[in-house]
Amino acid sequence: MTPFLTIRQASATYPVYVGRDLLPRVGELVQPRGKVFVITSAALHRRFGDIIAGAELLLIEEGEAHKTLATANEVVTQLLERGAKRDSMAVVVGGGMIGDTAGFAASIFLRGIDLVHVPTTLLAQVDSSIGGKLAVNHPKGKNLIGSFFPPRAVVSDTSVLDTLPPRERLSGMYEALKGGVIADPSLFEMFERQQFDVDDMVRKAIRVKAEIVSADEKEADLRRLLNYGHTIAHGIEAALHYEGITHGEAVAWGMIGANAIAVQRGLLPHDEAARIERVILAYDPAVPPKLDRAEILAATEHDKKNTGSARVMVFPRRVGECVVVSDVTEDEIGFGVDAVRSFF
């Protein structure tokens, strides 16, 4: 099977397969050198079964509360106990939390073994499985412990999205919408019209991210564009202890907060901000409880995009074009947080 595209990063080149009914074909699409370990959750294993004959099954708990060093260490321990070697392969089947946590474990086990992502949520297919960034959370912030480690391959079976719970589907849609604002007006317009083909949306969103990570693997500059909406989003998630809101929903509110700052700075015309906000709100992101402003701001201090004392954020100029700004003040972030909290 021909890949949908091939991502060429500085450290590696790997194929991305996108299509329907690919789960039964994972074994033929990847070529393991040694023992294969399928890492997933009990619920996903019951749902999808054994996708690679002869592979060893390794189960971890789902949920953002388990996206920790402790879980990654459990994976490493199980790999050691089951005799994994440098030529072993980890096939990680699941959403972003499983992909990040198990993928991070694979990246540090014996300094890294072959990794294949099989994302089973829309969010993971359009975002977290692409680009080779892996991380777990710290109590002081999201994704603060991690590595850059490109996979051997990504296999995205879009047919598994048919049975996603509506809220999980929406979570991924907000990340795809983000990609439209960053670099693809045609992708944004799919959401604006509320008429789109899911497979087409996945491919467009993957292409946006693939082009960016191919040009900037280690988040030196261009790749930071992918963090549009994430500064305030990560603050919201940390303030909620990663419960009660999906990542995509937090990003939706984070985009609204970033846009408010961009308008205040004169970067984004008010009518364009209103256009983006209108599309976001049309999909009804869940409203979290009234959050403490200070808690959100405190979490943004540990944002991994920051350099030295500078606060770094991504702001749109218009749909399809964003810029990275490295001199954002705490007062400005507070203004964006207040703009978001006005909806709660």
NORDASUL-V257077 format. One record per residue. RES is the residue in one small letter. PHI is phi in whole degrees, -180 to 180 (* if undefined). BURIAL is # if it has 9 or more other C-alpha atoms within 8 Angstrom, else .. Layout:
res = {RES:RES}
phi = {PHI:PHI}
burial = {BURIAL:BURIAL}
//
This chain:
res = {m:t:p:f:l:t:i:r:q:a:s:a:t:y:p:v:y:v:g:r:d:l:l:p:r:v:g:e:l:v:q:p:r:g:k:v:f:v:i:t:s:a:a:l:h:r:r:f:g:d:i:i:a:g:a:e:l:l:l:i:e:e:g:e:a:h:k:t:l:a:t:a:n:e:v:v:t:q:l:l:e:r:g:a:k:r:d:s:m:a:v:v:v:g:g:g:m:i:g:d:t:a:g:f:a:a:s:i:f:l:r:g:i:d:l:v:h:v:p:t:t:l:l:a:q:v:d:s:s:i:g:g:k:l:a:v:n:h:p:k:g:k:n:l:i:g:s:f:f:p:p:r:a:v:v:s:d:t:s:v:l:d:t:l:p:p:r:e:r:l:s:g:m:y:e:a:l:k:g:g:v:i:a:d:p:s:l:f:e:m:f:e:r:q:q:f:d:v:d:d:m:v:r:k:a:i:r:v:k:a:e:i:v:s:a:d:e:k:e:a:d:l:r:r:l:l:n:y:g:h:t:i:a:h:g:i:e:a:a:l:h:y:e:g:i:t:h:g:e:a:v:a:w:g:m:i:g:a:n:a:i:a:v:q:r:g:l:l:p:h:d:e:a:a:r:i:e:r:v:i:l:a:y:d:p:a:v:p:p:k:l:d:r:a:e:i:l:a:a:t:e:h:d:k:k:n:t:g:s:a:r:v:m:v:f:p:r:r:v:g:e:c:v:v:v:s:d:v:t:e:d:e:i:g:f:g:v:d:a:v:r:s:f:f}
phi = {*:-80:-63:-62:-157:-118:-91:-114:-102:-60:-97:-168:-125:-149:-86:-121:-100:-133:170:-92:60:-92:-54:-67:-106:-56:-59:-84:-82:-115:-117:-69:-91:-147:-64:-109:-119:-92:-110:-157:-102:-61:-64:-71:-66:-63:-76:-107:74:-85:-84:-131:-62:84:-77:-85:-99:-130:-104:-131:-78:-88:108:-59:-64:-100:-85:-137:-61:-62:-67:-60:-66:-60:-63:-59:-62:-66:-62:-63:-67:-97:82:-65:-124:-62:-94:-75:-127:-103:-106:-99:-113:161:-82:-63:-65:-68:-60:-67:-72:-69:-64:-63:-60:-64:-72:-103:-71:51:65:115:-117:-57:-129:-123:-92:-123:-72:-115:-122:-61:-59:-69:-68:-90:-134:-68:-79:-103:112:82:-94:-133:-164:-124:-87:-124:-53:-87:171:-87:60:-84:-121:-170:-153:-99:-152:-68:-79:-75:-167:-124:-122:-108:-92:-72:-68:-71:-75:-61:-108:-65:-59:-51:-69:-66:-63:-62:-57:-70:-64:-65:-67:-66:-60:-55:-61:-64:-66:-67:-151:-142:-57:-67:-69:-60:-67:-58:-72:-64:-81:58:-139:-156:-93:-59:-61:-65:-61:-60:-65:-63:-67:-62:-63:-58:-68:-61:-65:-72:-72:-68:-84:-147:-73:-105:62:-74:-157:-57:-64:-62:-57:-68:-92:-54:86:-86:-61:-71:-59:-66:-64:-64:-62:-65:-63:-93:57:61:-131:85:-151:-82:-61:-62:-63:-62:-65:-57:-67:-64:-64:-62:-65:-63:-63:-62:-67:-62:-65:-60:-80:82:-84:-122:-60:-59:-69:-72:-62:-64:-64:-64:-62:-61:-69:-59:-70:-63:-100:53:-62:-59:-92:-73:-65:-57:-102:-74:-58:-63:-65:-64:-62:-62:-67:-69:-63:-98:-59:-70:-77:-66:-127:60:-93:-79:-100:-108:-139:-112:-127:-80:-99:-167:-62:101:-146:-128:-131:-96:-119:-110:-125:-76:-91:-63:-62:-68:-63:-59:-62:-66:-63:-63:-61:-71:-66:-67:-88:-90}
burial = {.:.:#:.:.:#:#:.:#:.:.:.:#:#:#:#:#:#:#:.:#:#:.:.:#:#:#:.:.:#:.:.:.:.:#:#:#:#:#:#:#:#:.:#:#:.:.:.:.:.:#:#:.:.:#:.:.:#:.:#:.:.:.:.:.:#:#:#:#:.:#:#:#:.:#:#:.:#:#:.:.:.:.:#:.:.:#:#:#:#:#:#:#:#:#:#:#:#:#:#:#:#:#:#:#:#:#:.:#:.:.:#:#:#:#:#:#:#:#:#:#:#:#:#:#:#:#:#:#:#:#:#:#:#:#:#:#:#:.:.:#:#:#:#:#:#:#:.:.:#:#:#:#:#:#:#:#:#:.:#:#:.:.:#:.:.:.:#:#:#:#:#:#:#:#:#:#:#:#:#:#:#:#:#:#:.:#:#:#:#:#:.:.:.:.:.:.:.:.:.:#:#:#:#:#:#:.:#:#:#:#:#:#:#:#:#:#:.:.:.:.:#:#:#:#:.:#:#:#:#:#:#:#:#:#:#:#:#:#:#:.:#:#:.:#:#:#:#:#:#:#:#:#:#:#:#:#:#:#:#:#:#:#:.:.:.:#:#:#:.:.:#:#:.:.:#:#:.:#:#:.:.:.:.:#:.:.:.:.:.:#:.:#:.:#:#:#:#:#:#:.:#:#:.:.:#:.:.:.:#:#:#:#:#:#:#:#:#:#:#:#:#:#:#:#:#:.:#:.:.:.:#:#:#:#:#:#:#:#:#:#:.:.:.}
//
